[in-house]
Amino acid sequence: MLAARWKHCPLGNDSTRAPRQIHTYMHILTSARTPHALVTAMRNPIQALLLCALPLIQRVASWSDEPHMLIAYIAYENLNDNEKATIDRIFAHSHDKDFDNIISAATWPDHIKTPDPRRSHHSFPFERSEILDIFNDWHYVKTPYNPTKVHLPPKHLYGHKGKHNAAGITKHIYRTLVSIKKKPKYGSYYSYNFYLKYFIHLFADIHQPLHTLNFFNGHLINGDKGGNDITVTYGGLNGNIHYLCDSIFNSRRKKWPTVDVQKLKRDATTLMNSFPAHAFRSQLRIPRDKIAYIDTIVHQAYELALEYVYNKLPMHDLSKDKIFPVSKMFVTQLKNVLNHQMVLAGYRLAQYLKDILENVPDDL
């Protein structure tokens, strides 16, 4: 199916060559720091097109594909054989065969979004662009952070409340699937695919610190959209802080379906060796009330955003119109926090999935 979707790609009909072309051109363009390099890039029309689009590609709406895939695979590796067989069977019956395993399924909620030139998720492999924008707010918990005490209308004061955000939807899906309790003829492969794909994805999102808050000051009276409106510079490169956290400062930018799955699995194993489960101690002692604990997960990520991002930036001065330099120490510490959160999300996700899979009806 993917090869068929490539047929209409403006880069040509070679389904293996085109992704490599894009990667090569993006490398050229993002490295083009001199006028000569820019002129060289402009000699190729594809490069020119990407050059024009580059400022827009810098913005995305959730962890990049790679962290989502790593989190899902870490969770999968912490399931037993029966649990793996159940979730494999469910995803094997996916209505979309491009997302028929836990690794690809973790990225599905981003790939079905309405195209947005600020996001890089909707790239060339897909023949048609989806239009399911009704779910966009599900990826965030917009807890207000207002250290300078600007006036906030109710929509910002209470925007993080209710069901229709990452925490509320995650709770709803978990509660719904656990409550089935193996009742015959309850649920379908369609509903299980929809719910599990969103649960896996959103559970990861609430571990990304900048998915848990909206920062306000006198320059950002409608909030910074989880850091999307704050641009920082480090090592000669610029980017909005939300995108840099999503991709762990460009170290985790691989995309489905062009990712090398075997290498991804090896990377997940390396991460689990670097961050073994026993090192997390109390963070993996999840109480009996797993629904209430989702709020704890969100609050922990929120606190990390304050400690490792906002408390290290000039909060009174932050605005869309300035670029703020950050230090190597800032980047190093934040990358470590983000890798820690990614692995922690995988370990925790396994515990929640065990409850869900235990209650899947035998006749599904």
C-alpha positions in Angstrom: 0.0 0.0 0.0 2.8 2.4 0.8 4.5 1.8 -2.5 1.2 2.6 -4.2 0.9 5.8 -2.2 4.4 6.8 -3.4 3.3 6.7 -7.1 1.8 10.2 -6.9 4.7 11.7 -5.0 6.4 14.6 -6.9 9.8 13.1 -6.1 9.1 10.2 -8.5 7.9 6.6 -8.3 10.9 5.0 -6.5 9.5 4.3 -3.0 12.9 3.7 -1.5 14.8 6.4 -3.2 12.5 9.3 -2.4 12.7 9.3 1.4 16.5 9.2 1.2 16.4 12.2 -1.2 14.3 14.1 1.2 16.6 13.3 4.1 19.7 14.3 2.0 18.1 17.6 0.9 17.0 18.4 4.4 20.5 17.8 5.6 21.9 20.1 2.9 19.4 22.8 3.7 19.7 22.7 7.5 23.5 22.8 7.1 23.4 25.7 4.6 24.9 28.4 6.7 26.7 30.3 3.9 25.4 32.1 0.9 27.3 29.7 -1.4 25.6 26.7 0.2 22.2 28.4 -0.2 22.9 29.1 -3.9 24.0 25.5 -4.4 20.8 24.3 -2.8 18.6 26.6 -5.0 20.0 25.0 -8.2 17.7 22.0 -7.6 14.0 22.8 -7.6 13.2 20.2 -4.9 15.9 21.7 -2.7 14.5 25.1 -3.4 11.0 24.0 -2.4 12.2 22.5 0.8 14.3 25.7 1.5 11.2 27.8 1.3 9.3 25.4 3.6 12.0 24.9 6.1 10.9 27.6 8.6 7.5 26.0 8.7 8.7 22.4 9.1 10.3 23.3 12.4 7.0 23.0 14.3 5.2 19.8 15.3 2.4 18.8 17.6 3.7 15.9 19.7 6.7 13.7 20.4 8.2 13.0 17.0 7.5 9.6 15.5 10.7 8.0 16.9 10.1 8.7 20.6 6.5 7.4 20.2 7.8 4.2 18.5 10.5 3.7 21.2 8.0 4.1 24.0 5.6 1.6 22.5 8.3 -0.9 21.9 9.7 -0.6 25.4 6.2 -1.2 26.7 5.8 -4.2 24.4 9.0 -5.7 25.6 7.7 -5.6 29.2 4.5 -7.6 28.4 4.4 -11.3 28.7 3.9 -13.7 25.7 0.1 -13.9 26.1 -0.3 -10.1 26.3 2.0 -9.7 23.3 -0.1 -12.2 21.3 -3.3 -10.4 22.2 -2.1 -6.9 21.2 -0.5 -8.3 18.1 -3.8 -9.9 17.0 -5.7 -6.7 17.6 -3.3 -4.6 15.5 -3.1 -7.3 12.8 -6.8 -6.6 12.3 -6.2 -2.8 11.9 -8.4 -1.1 9.3 -5.2 0.6 8.0 -2.5 -1.9 7.1 0.1 0.8 7.3 -0.3 0.8 11.1 -0.8 -2.9 12.0 1.7 -3.4 14.8 2.4 -1.6 18.1 5.4 0.4 16.7 3.5 1.9 13.8 0.3 2.2 15.8 1.9 4.5 18.2 2.3 7.1 15.4 -1.2 6.8 13.9 -2.9 9.6 15.9 -0.4 12.1 14.4 -0.6 10.8 10.9 -4.4 11.2 10.7 -4.3 14.9 11.6 -5.3 17.6 9.1 -2.2 18.7 7.2 -0.5 21.6 8.9 2.6 23.2 7.2 4.1 23.7 10.7 4.2 20.0 11.3 6.5 17.5 9.7 4.4 14.4 10.3 2.5 14.7 7.0 5.3 14.1 4.6 5.4 12.5 1.2 4.7 8.8 1.8 0.9 9.3 1.9 -1.2 9.7 -1.2 -4.0 11.5 0.6 -4.0 13.9 3.4 -6.3 13.2 6.3 -8.9 15.7 7.7 -9.5 14.5 11.2 -8.8 17.7 13.1 -11.5 17.1 15.7 -9.0 15.2 17.8 -6.2 17.8 17.9 -6.8 19.0 21.4 -6.4 15.5 22.7 -2.6 15.7 22.5 -2.2 18.3 25.2 -3.1 19.2 28.8 -3.0 23.0 28.8 -2.3 23.7 32.5 -1.8 27.4 32.7 1.6 28.6 34.0 1.3 32.3 34.7 4.3 33.5 36.8 4.0 37.1 35.8 0.3 37.2 36.9 -1.2 38.5 33.7 -5.0 38.5 33.5 -6.3 35.2 32.1 -9.9 34.6 30.8 -11.7 31.5 31.8 -10.8 29.6 28.6 -7.2 29.7 29.6 -7.7 29.3 33.4 -9.7 26.2 32.9 -8.5 24.9 29.5 -6.9 21.9 31.1 -10.0 20.7 32.8 -12.5 18.2 31.5 -12.3 15.1 29.3 -11.1 16.5 26.0 -7.4 16.7 26.6 -4.6 14.1 26.8 -5.3 13.3 30.4 -9.0 13.1 30.1 -9.0 10.9 27.0 -6.4 8.6 28.4 -8.5 8.1 31.6 -11.6 7.5 29.5 -10.0 4.9 27.3 -8.4 3.0 30.2 -11.7 3.0 32.2 -13.7 1.9 29.1 -11.4 -1.0 28.1 -10.8 -2.3 31.6 -14.5 -2.2 32.4 -15.3 -4.7 29.5 -14.0 -7.5 31.8 -13.9 -10.1 29.0 -17.6 -9.9 28.3 -18.4 -11.8 25.1 -19.4 -9.9 22.0 -18.2 -6.6 23.5 -15.9 -4.4 21.4 -14.7 -4.9 17.9 -11.3 -4.9 16.2 -12.1 -1.4 14.9 -12.9 0.0 18.4 -10.0 -1.7 20.0 -7.6 -0.4 17.3 -8.9 3.1 17.7 -8.8 3.2 21.5 -5.4 1.4 21.8 -3.7 3.6 19.2 -4.9 6.7 21.0 -4.1 5.4 24.4 -0.5 4.4 23.5 0.1 7.7 21.8 -1.5 10.0 24.4 0.0 8.2 27.3 3.4 9.0 25.8 2.4 12.6 25.2 1.6 13.3 28.9 5.2 12.4 29.7 6.6 15.1 27.3 6.9 18.1 29.7 5.8 20.7 27.1 2.6 18.8 26.4 1.4 19.6 29.9 1.3 23.4 30.2 0.6 26.7 28.5 2.9 29.6 29.5 1.6 33.2 29.8 3.2 36.6 30.1 2.6 40.1 28.9 3.9 39.2 25.4 2.1 35.9 25.2 -1.4 36.7 26.4 -2.9 33.6 24.6 -0.1 31.4 25.8 3.0 29.9 24.2 1.3 26.8 23.0 3.5 24.5 25.0 6.7 26.3 23.8 5.7 26.4 20.1 6.0 30.2 20.2 9.4 30.3 21.9 12.4 30.1 19.7 15.8 29.3 21.2 19.3 29.1 19.6 22.1 26.7 20.5 25.2 25.6 18.6 24.4 27.9 15.7 20.9 26.3 15.2 17.5 27.8 15.9 14.3 26.0 16.7 11.1 26.4 18.8 11.6 24.7 22.2 8.5 22.5 21.7 9.9 20.9 18.6 13.3 20.5 20.1 11.8 18.6 23.0 9.6 16.5 20.8 12.7 15.3 18.8 15.0 15.4 21.9 17.0 18.2 20.3 17.1 16.6 16.9 18.5 13.3 18.2 15.2 11.4 17.7 13.8 12.5 14.3 13.2 9.2 12.5 9.7 8.8 10.9 7.3 6.0 10.2 7.4 4.4 7.6 11.0 5.0 6.6 12.5 4.1 10.0 14.8 1.0 10.3 12.6 -1.0 12.6 15.4 -3.4 13.7 17.7 -0.5 14.6 14.8 1.1 16.5 14.4 -2.1 18.5 18.1 -2.1 19.3 18.0 1.5 20.3 15.1 0.7 22.7 17.1 -2.1 24.3 20.0 0.3 24.7 17.8 2.8 26.4 16.4 0.2 28.8 19.9 -0.8 29.7 20.8 2.8 30.3 17.6 3.5 32.3 16.7 0.1 33.9 13.4 -0.2 35.6 14.8 -0.5 39.1 16.4 2.9 38.7 13.0 4.6 38.6 12.0 3.3 42.1 8.9 5.1 43.3 8.0 6.3 39.8 7.1 2.8 38.8 5.2 2.0 42.0 1.8 2.9 40.5 -1.1 2.8 43.0 -4.2 0.7 42.6 -6.1 3.7 41.3 -4.4 4.0 38.0 -6.9 6.5 36.7 -6.2 9.1 39.4 -2.5 8.4 38.9 -2.7 9.9 35.4 -3.0 13.3 37.0 0.2 12.6 38.9 2.0 11.7 35.7 0.9 15.0 34.2 1.9 17.0 37.2 5.3 15.4 37.3 5.9 16.3 33.6 4.6 19.9 34.3 7.1 20.3 37.2 9.9 19.1 34.9 8.9 21.8 32.3 9.2 24.5 35.0 12.5 23.2 36.4 14.4 22.5 33.1 12.8 24.9 30.7 11.0 27.9 32.0 13.0 28.6 35.1 16.1 28.8 32.9 14.6 31.3 30.5 13.9 35.1 31.0 10.2 34.6 31.7 9.2 38.3 31.6 10.8 38.7 28.1 9.7 35.6 26.3 7.8 36.4 23.1 7.3 35.2 19.6 9.5 37.9 18.2 12.8 37.1 19.9 15.3 34.3 19.8 16.7 33.2 23.1 20.2 31.6 23.5 20.5 28.6 25.7 23.7 27.0 27.0 25.2 23.6 26.3 24.3 22.7 29.9 20.7 23.6 29.3 20.6 21.3 26.3 22.5 18.4 28.0 20.3 18.5 31.1 17.1 18.7 29.1 18.0 15.9 26.7 18.7 13.6 29.7 15.3 14.5 31.3 13.6 13.8 28.0 15.3 10.4 27.5 14.4 9.6 31.1 10.8 10.5 30.5 10.6 8.5 27.3 11.8 5.3 28.9 9.7 5.9 32.0 6.7 6.3 29.8 7.4 2.9 28.2 7.7 1.1 31.5 4.5 2.7 32.8 2.6 2.1 29.6 3.3 -1.6 30.0 1.5 -1.7 33.4 -1.6 0.0 32.0 -1.7 -2.2 28.9 -1.5 -5.3 31.1 -4.8 -4.3 32.7 -6.4 -3.5 29.4 -5.3 -6.7 27.7 -6.3 -8.9 30.7 -9.9 -7.8 30.0 -10.1 -8.3 26.2 -12.9 -10.8 25.5 -11.8 -14.3 24.5 -14.1 -14.2 21.5 -12.5 -11.1 19.9 
